């Protein structure tokens, strides 16, 4: 793997890792509009597949 290809790979991975996904955007918008207490339900809904694995 050449240096140019490696730099392209690293920059692509960094860009994709730094952008939030739809669940994070939902949690952020819900906590801004409704407060921290209401956003906890969104966190539990997002983490539910982890608990029932």
Rosetta constraint file for C-alpha pairs under 8 A:
AtomPair CA 1 CA 5 HARMONIC 6.48 0.50
AtomPair CA 1 CA 6 HARMONIC 6.57 0.50
AtomPair CA 2 CA 6 HARMONIC 6.20 0.50
AtomPair CA 3 CA 7 HARMONIC 6.14 0.50
AtomPair CA 4 CA 8 HARMONIC 6.21 0.50
AtomPair CA 5 CA 9 HARMONIC 6.15 0.50
AtomPair CA 6 CA 10 HARMONIC 6.16 0.50
AtomPair CA 7 CA 11 HARMONIC 6.05 0.50
AtomPair CA 8 CA 12 HARMONIC 6.10 0.50
AtomPair CA 9 CA 13 HARMONIC 6.17 0.50
AtomPair CA 10 CA 14 HARMONIC 6.07 0.50
AtomPair CA 11 CA 15 HARMONIC 6.10 0.50
AtomPair CA 12 CA 16 HARMONIC 6.20 0.50
AtomPair CA 13 CA 17 HARMONIC 6.06 0.50
AtomPair CA 14 CA 18 HARMONIC 6.13 0.50
AtomPair CA 15 CA 19 HARMONIC 6.56 0.50
AtomPair CA 20 CA 24 HARMONIC 5.87 0.50
AtomPair CA 20 CA 25 HARMONIC 6.57 0.50
AtomPair CA 21 CA 25 HARMONIC 6.37 0.50
AtomPair CA 22 CA 26 HARMONIC 6.13 0.50
AtomPair CA 23 CA 27 HARMONIC 6.21 0.50
AtomPair CA 23 CA 46 HARMONIC 7.04 0.50
AtomPair CA 24 CA 28 HARMONIC 6.06 0.50
AtomPair CA 25 CA 29 HARMONIC 6.06 0.50
AtomPair CA 26 CA 30 HARMONIC 5.97 0.50
AtomPair CA 26 CA 42 HARMONIC 7.98 0.50
AtomPair CA 27 CA 31 HARMONIC 6.04 0.50
AtomPair CA 27 CA 39 HARMONIC 6.08 0.50
AtomPair CA 27 CA 42 HARMONIC 6.08 0.50
AtomPair CA 27 CA 43 HARMONIC 7.06 0.50
AtomPair CA 28 CA 32 HARMONIC 6.18 0.50
AtomPair CA 28 CA 39 HARMONIC 7.98 0.50
AtomPair CA 29 CA 33 HARMONIC 6.18 0.50
AtomPair CA 30 CA 34 HARMONIC 5.69 0.50
AtomPair CA 30 CA 35 HARMONIC 7.23 0.50
AtomPair CA 30 CA 38 HARMONIC 7.45 0.50
AtomPair CA 30 CA 39 HARMONIC 5.94 0.50
AtomPair CA 31 CA 35 HARMONIC 4.57 0.50
AtomPair CA 31 CA 36 HARMONIC 5.22 0.50
AtomPair CA 31 CA 37 HARMONIC 7.87 0.50
AtomPair CA 31 CA 38 HARMONIC 6.72 0.50
AtomPair CA 31 CA 39 HARMONIC 4.95 0.50
AtomPair CA 32 CA 36 HARMONIC 7.80 0.50
AtomPair CA 34 CA 38 HARMONIC 6.07 0.50
AtomPair CA 34 CA 39 HARMONIC 7.35 0.50
AtomPair CA 35 CA 39 HARMONIC 6.59 0.50
AtomPair CA 36 CA 40 HARMONIC 6.67 0.50
AtomPair CA 37 CA 41 HARMONIC 7.79 0.50
AtomPair CA 38 CA 42 HARMONIC 7.47 0.50
AtomPair CA 39 CA 43 HARMONIC 6.46 0.50
AtomPair CA 40 CA 44 HARMONIC 6.25 0.50
AtomPair CA 41 CA 45 HARMONIC 6.18 0.50
AtomPair CA 42 CA 46 HARMONIC 6.12 0.50
AtomPair CA 43 CA 47 HARMONIC 6.14 0.50
AtomPair CA 44 CA 48 HARMONIC 5.85 0.50
AtomPair CA 47 CA 51 HARMONIC 6.72 0.50
AtomPair CA 48 CA 52 HARMONIC 6.39 0.50
AtomPair CA 49 CA 53 HARMONIC 6.04 0.50
